[in-house]
Amino acid sequence: MINKNIIIILPMRSGSQRVINKNCRIINNKFLYEFIIEKILDIKLVSKILINTDIENVHKKYAFNKKIELMKRSNNLKGNCNI
């Protein structure tokens, strides 16, 4: 039996430079982020998903899921980062 101790880190920004609001786009009556999170939740080897996001709907929808840990995205990670 394989020990399931894989943690997925999922950064998810509400704004996007190339595709505006891509994570909140609706595809087949679902937000793009829902497809991503649901697919990761289906992976049996994953023990935890850390989601760093400023999308309030993600925080509301997944707040009580024991497999997901939500982190508020800090202001310096929200905007454009021109280095």
C-alpha positions in Angstrom: 0.0 0.0 0.0 1.3 3.4 -0.9 1.5 6.0 1.8 -0.5 9.0 0.7 1.3 12.1 1.8 1.3 14.4 -1.2 0.5 18.0 -0.7 -0.6 20.1 -3.7 0.1 23.9 -3.6 -2.3 25.7 -5.9 -1.8 29.5 -6.3 -4.9 31.0 -7.8 -5.0 34.7 -8.6 -8.3 36.5 -9.4 -6.7 38.8 -11.9 -4.7 37.7 -14.9 -2.4 39.6 -17.2 -3.0 37.6 -20.4 -6.5 36.1 -19.9 -8.7 38.4 -17.7 -10.3 36.6 -14.8 -9.5 33.2 -16.3 -10.0 31.3 -13.0 -13.5 32.7 -12.7 -14.5 32.0 -16.3 -17.5 29.7 -16.7 -17.1 26.6 -18.8 -20.0 24.2 -19.1 -21.8 25.9 -16.1 -18.8 25.6 -13.8 -16.0 28.0 -12.9 -12.5 27.0 -14.2 -11.2 26.8 -10.7 -13.9 24.2 -9.9 -12.7 21.9 -12.6 -9.1 22.2 -11.3 -9.9 21.6 -7.7 -12.3 18.7 -8.4 -9.7 16.9 -10.5 -7.1 17.3 -7.7 -9.6 16.1 -5.1 -10.1 12.9 -7.2 -6.5 12.0 -6.9 -6.3 9.4 -4.1 -2.6 10.0 -3.4 -3.2 13.6 -2.5 -3.6 14.2 1.2 -4.0 18.0 1.2 -4.5 20.9 -1.1 -3.1 24.3 -0.1 -4.9 27.0 -2.1 -3.5 30.5 -2.0 -6.1 32.8 -3.5 -7.9 36.1 -3.4 -11.1 34.7 -4.9 -13.7 35.0 -2.2 -16.0 32.4 -3.9 -13.2 29.8 -3.5 -12.9 30.6 0.2 -16.7 30.3 0.7 -17.2 27.1 -1.3 -14.3 25.1 0.1 -14.0 26.5 3.7 -15.3 23.3 5.3 -13.5 20.7 3.1 -11.1 18.9 5.4 -8.7 18.1 2.5 -8.3 21.8 1.5 -6.4 24.5 3.4 -7.2 28.0 2.2 -4.8 30.9 2.5 -5.7 34.5 1.7 -3.5 35.8 -1.1 -1.4 38.7 0.1 -1.7 42.1 -1.7 1.8 41.9 -3.1 0.9 38.7 -5.0 -2.4 40.1 -6.4 -1.1 42.6 -8.9 1.3 42.6 -11.8 4.9 41.8 -10.9 7.2 43.7 -13.2 10.8 42.6 -12.4 
